[in-house]
Amino acid sequence: MKKNVLTIVAIACMAFSAPTSAFADGELEQVDLEVTIDDPTTQIGGPRKAPPRPSAVQIPIVFLDGYTLYFDDPCDGCTLQLVDEDEEIVYSVVLPNGTTEWELPELVSGEYKLQIIRGRYCFWGWIELYD
């Protein structure tokens, strides 16, 4: 009986100790990211391996406030790119380890495709940068 009571109390406490994001207050705009797989070793007509399932990949959680990007988890060593409507890369940087926020250059403005590249995975979503 004592075990059952302790189990119930432990389960009840878990409901109040759910992990929360530092950005869960809703003041920042979350960037909706999708994932694509880029495999430069795949040749048309050649042998192909089954690609890994994108659902098994953890998509980064990114927020935008003006020209500042905030990462819920660091994107250590990922390449961050801004791509314009002509598919031209207008900004590219490798994020240092432990980066939780990144200031984008104010020289660019308009709508861009934000890409975060981690290995063969490209996480992307649309952002608007305006003064």
Backbone hydrogen bonds, N-H to C=O, Kabsch-Sander energy under -0.5 kcal/mol:
donor,donor_aa,acceptor,acceptor_aa,energy
5,V,1,M,-2.0
6,L,2,K,-2.2
7,T,3,K,-2.3
8,I,4,N,-2.3
9,V,5,V,-2.4
10,A,6,L,-2.4
11,I,7,T,-2.3
12,A,8,I,-2.3
13,C,9,V,-2.2
14,M,10,A,-1.5
15,A,11,I,-1.0
16,F,12,A,-0.6
16,F,13,C,-0.8
17,S,13,C,-0.7
17,S,14,M,-0.6
24,A,21,S,-1.5
26,G,23,F,-1.3
29,E,64,L,-1.7
30,Q,28,L,-0.6
31,V,62,V,-3.0
32,D,30,Q,-0.6
33,L,31,V,-0.6
34,E,124,W,-3.0
36,T,122,C,-2.1
38,D,120,R,-3.7
39,D,37,I,-0.6
42,T,39,D,-1.7
46,G,43,Q,-1.6
56,A,53,R,-1.7
57,V,54,P,-1.6
59,I,57,V,-0.7
62,V,31,V,-0.6
62,V,60,P,-0.6
63,F,70,Y,-2.6
64,L,29,E,-3.1
65,D,68,T,-2.5
67,Y,65,D,-0.6
68,T,65,D,-2.0
69,L,67,Y,-0.5
69,L,102,W,-3.2
70,Y,63,F,-2.7
71,F,100,T,-3.1
72,D,61,I,-2.6
75,C,99,T,-0.7
76,D,74,P,-0.6
77,G,95,L,-1.9
78,C,75,C,-2.2
79,T,117,I,-2.2
80,L,78,C,-0.5
80,L,93,V,-3.4
81,Q,115,Q,-2.7
82,L,91,Y,-2.4
83,V,113,K,-2.1
84,D,88,E,-2.6
87,E,84,D,-1.9
90,V,82,L,-2.6
90,V,88,E,-0.6
91,Y,82,L,-1.2
93,V,80,L,-2.2
95,L,78,C,-3.1
95,L,93,V,-0.6
99,T,96,P,-1.5
102,W,69,L,-2.6
104,L,67,Y,-3.5
104,L,102,W,-0.6
108,V,105,P,-1.1
110,G,129,L,-3.3
112,Y,127,I,-2.7
113,K,83,V,-2.8
114,L,112,Y,-0.7
114,L,125,G,-3.4
115,Q,81,Q,-2.7
115,Q,113,K,-0.5
116,I,123,F,-3.0
117,I,79,T,-3.1
117,I,115,Q,-0.5
118,R,116,I,-0.6
118,R,121,Y,-2.6
121,Y,118,R,-2.2
122,C,36,T,-2.7
123,F,116,I,-2.9
123,F,121,Y,-0.5
124,W,34,E,-2.4
124,W,122,C,-0.5
125,G,114,L,-1.8
127,I,112,Y,-2.7
129,L,110,G,-3.1
130,Y,128,E,-0.5
